[in-house]
Amino acid sequence: MWRFVGHLAGLGNILAACWLVLRWQEGAPSPLAWGVPVLLFLQGAFLAHLRRAA
């Protein structure tokens, strides 16, 4: 189960990184551009918390 969750998180990170690159190319404002890495960090912290709790 945790391996599946890890794969989903990895896929989400790849998609978010692609989205971030596209937004930067379009000239997105900085708060929007920095929002994605912050969300990725929070997602990683949440998954680490779930793994410790299991």
Stockholm file with secondary structure:
# STOCKHOLM 1.0

chainA/1-54         MWRFVGHLAGLGNILAACWLVLRWQEGAPSPLAWGVPVLLFLQGAFLAHLRRAA
#=GR chainA/1-54 SS CHHHHHHHHHHHHHHHHHHHHHHHHTTCCHHHHHHHHHHHHHHHHHHHHHHHHC
#=GC SS_cons        CHHHHHHHHHHHHHHHHHHHHHHHHTTCCHHHHHHHHHHHHHHHHHHHHHHHHC
//
